[in-house]
């Protein structure tokens, strides 16, 4: 796919090109009061939207009837060098990474390496979750970590490091130099509430590494990337040739910035991939949900993953109605959408959304912090062109 900007997998390429052109020129403006909603009376082009929100590059993939129909990219991966985004350019998936982390861990559960309901401190080795009054009777479990109900702090301090130094995963969890972040703390009784936590997924990474004796990027490669043919995807920190093929993040002003990824902790946000390869993952999950595949996890486990473990108030949680295992649900009257947006500071965003009942979905990835808005605009345009079943988000 090198140097390509568009690839169509449909036989009727003329029809597909017409659909793509409608999407590109029918980007709705967003009503940003409360939850974003499309204004179809005021539409523009994808290039106009990228310029407005100072997003240098975007790549998208569209899924219909359980198949990837086409992929296309726009713009440049680095505003300074003006090197173009191509179909094999790697983007930072941000917290969308958590869905792959969850799938890999559920693979481990199926192999009896892990238990969803066991106290994770029983298996953690060089570091354990600090005990306090909240954990005296309620211990932290893997299911709670996957569903953000373990009481683990976010942390609000985010993740920083002392210049020129690389903290270990234990130092990040402890909040010790050279890591610059709050240490892990249980802030409420595990299982009693929902509170989104990046540290919770770093604990999951640590747990899986301790049990297997392997590095997390190798675990994901074996359980997900290799079975699905995701040859260019990785949880490795971008250096050398890998870095050359990866986007450069861009901040609020559209200025190029160094990546905020960590070499040691990647389970919460470290995925580097393309919309095409991320779509391969989504197609597999949808097929498994319908009992037609089990390359990563069984249909029974996928249905558990996609079930609402915690009910959420959509007015407070960006429209999400439920929390599954590593994924968010948007449910309405027998209709179902699954999603997990991702944002990496200082400037990378990802939006994936899919419907396992109809086999429809899309992935949009951008190298600007404002790319979240462009991603949403694209999804509205795609949903309109492909007549996605009406659910409140796409009405």
Secondary structure, 3 states (H helix, E strand, C coil): CCCCCEEECCCCHHHHHHHHHHHHHCEEEEECCCCCEEEEEEEECHHHHHHHCCCCEEEEEEEECCEEEEEEEEEEEECCCCEECCCCCEEECHHHHHHHHHHHHHHHHHCCCCCCCCEHHHCCCCCCCCCCHHHCCCCCEHHHHHCCCCCECCCCCCCEECCCCCCCHHHHHHCCCCEECCCCCECCCCCCCCCCCHHHHHHHHHHHHHHHCCCHHHHHHHHHHHHHCCCCCECCCCCHHHHHCECCEECCCCCEECCCCCCCCCCCCCCEECHHHHHHHHHHHHHHHCCCCCCCCCHHHHHHHCCCCEECCCCCCCCCCEECCCCEEEEECCEEEEECCEEECCCEEEEEEEECCCCEEEEEEECCCCHHHHHHHHHHHHHHHCCCCCCHHHC
